[in-house]
Amino acid sequence: MNEVSETAVVRPITHVPCRHWHVDYGTIDTTGRLNEALPSEEIAVLTIDVAAQSTNALSREVMEEFDRVLNEIVSRGVQGLIIRSAKASGFIAGADVHEFENVNDANQAAQLARQGQLVLDRLPAFPFPSVALIRGFCLGGGLEVALACTYRVAVEDSATRFGLPEVRLGIHPGFAGTIRLPRVIGHIAALDLMMTGRSVDARTARRLGLVDDVVPERHALFAAQTFIQRHPPSRRAPWKKRLPALAPLRPLVARSLERRARAQADPDHYPAPYRIIDLWRRRASAEEEAASLGELLVGRTSRNLVHVFTLGEELKRRGRQHAHNIRSVHVIGAGTMGADIATWAAAQGFHVSLQDQQPEILARAVAHAAKFFQRRFKDARQLQAAMDRLTPDLTGHGLRRADLVIEAIVEKLDAKRALFAHIEEAAKPEAVLATNTSSIPLETIAQNLRDPSRLLGLHFFNPVTRMQLVELVRGKQTAEAALDRARAWTVAIDRLPLDVVSSPGFLVNRVLTPYLLEAVRLLEEGVPANSIDQAAVDFGMPVGPIELADTVGLDICLSVAETLSGPLGVPVPQELRELVAQGRLGKKTGHGFYRYDAKGRPRRSRRTSGGRLPRHIPIMERLVLRLLNEAMVCLREQIVDGPDAVDAGMVYGTGFAPYLGGPMRYAESLGSTGIGHSLYRLSQEYGERFAPDPGWSQPELLLRSGISSN
Ligand code: NAI
């Protein structure tokens, strides 16, 4: 550390580096440069740059160093403090999630939160003002740091985002965020941000009163310093926004929030939003916040949600290990899938040409894309740029230029083969060739290609704009380098690539099909659709299986079921065939198992909701055990590389109850012996389709999968 002379009139610029933070002392000029300063004008610029990480996360070590650095800043007697980040990725992403997994005791977790609170409590107690200067994401613990500062200045940048997403990991803020946020932006807005975990951009943050100013990057430091010099009163929510906290109103507001929360999530599955309401209703102290966080952090839901989160991060990490070298993409087939894939890729910054045989289908796809871009890009220039990146291409000019070609035409082998023969002729030799097929083995499509090693599967899920998973399908002939590039590209378009082996149904459809077919069996046995769907929703699925089948499209379900019926040895229910033959294809035709209203909501009829069950039928047990049993088959047959991949696939590809952490995590909690017994019992009563997979009694496989045998 540099020595500072007591007698100097002007203090030299001083730089104090530490491991995760460094401090510069001086005064900032209008160009944003730091200069030497008189003691009466010297400020500290504290920069967080967590070592060996691309993003700043607040681990215990980082917080301890923060505390020490604050000591040194106070002892210097500065006029103000600016906290900023050195990372290109943003300000601070939140607490270090990986540390959560090592905490097993609620008290220990509460203690950690309490220590963090005490560090942040120092900021408002300083005799000088502090400013958080924020560019990029400012989430969770990062926003709590900012809230503890006197002022918040945001840099105008589309990447700047504010939020408290803890609830998505089954917890709530723990550095006094539940107390500070309502004070700054008002109670209802604060509870909404905390309970949904959503994030807002800089402009919205300004409107909410979360930030004091939004400035261009080049003025940011100087603007932050100006706040210190002028020292206006710090922000407090206006009286209207403080009203809901008045004693007579508080319980009423809490009850109404609870009702809203119940419509979204079951408190037994997702307790965190209810805890947030409860802390607020009780005007809980920071200590109480920390204690509640501690309990949640070691609970089942948070453990499993953190598991799901880390699985997603791991898929991204693997994708980032290679370069994709892809600039332009050519998508062939502008139907349901092709149009959405092209739209999404263009929105993510790629030049995309979209080809179809029929001009009216192309026109519809482009109109659909324009609507999506309008919702997504509020800035006129960004909107125009996105539109410009997507080119309708009736003649297929784009094919010759493309670095990646994605085929999304009808699910017919002959048509796909003929198309790939043409693609291979016209495309660049180094272009990666991908098919979006959901059921045709890659080897069969690749059969007549001169270089079949370029062909792989990129199996997107419907709707592409909402489903995060993409199965990256490896045929026997696929080259590793092509997979590496496709994996990297999938991450670049903000989707999660899951490696799967080419086999009927890959992972997700294969595991889902027995579950959906069992639901149709239940229906055939006279169980109302509504009861089946409600049982699944109560279990924690986002929608019930009957409504899901209608949403996917019964024609598609039938074609997947037919592809899988041979390898899986399951008959296709007659009811499914009949509905498809009648043209009742589900939501898209307004009628499938359910009838749908103009807004796409199922209408409940007597058949779907009426009637009494003839006898007790274990609806959910039958549905889930078929799903778990098939997941075990996939594991045993090494369709994916382990239980984590099964969990990632089913949660991110189908929304399988995230609070359970995925099917294999759930199986782990049930134990293999219990699952084996239940399957055996069901097989006695309902037939061979429930016969337990041999995997449930293979100790080595169970051990590798982390499933206990009790
Ligand atoms: P779709 O029937 O909506 O669209 C197919 C489009 O391809 C049509 O617009 C048609 O005009 C066009 N087309 C057909 N032959 C062509 C050719 N030779 N050249 C140019 N365009 C041609 O089909 P959808 O549902 O989009 O499915 C496409 C592929 O994606 C299929 O392989 C399907 O198995 C797969 N898939 C479908 C999912 C879904 O939920 N719909 C989910 C995942 C994969």
Boltz pocket constraint, residues with backbone or C-beta under 6 A from the ligand:
constraints:
  - pocket:
      binder: B
      contacts: [[A, 332], [A, 333], [A, 334], [A, 335], [A, 336], [A, 337], [A, 338], [A, 355], [A, 356], [A, 357], [A, 358], [A, 361], [A, 407], [A, 408], [A, 409], [A, 410], [A, 411], [A, 412], [A, 415], [A, 419], [A, 436], [A, 437], [A, 438], [A, 439], [A, 459], [A, 460], [A, 461], [A, 462], [A, 552], [A, 556]]
      max_distance: 6.0
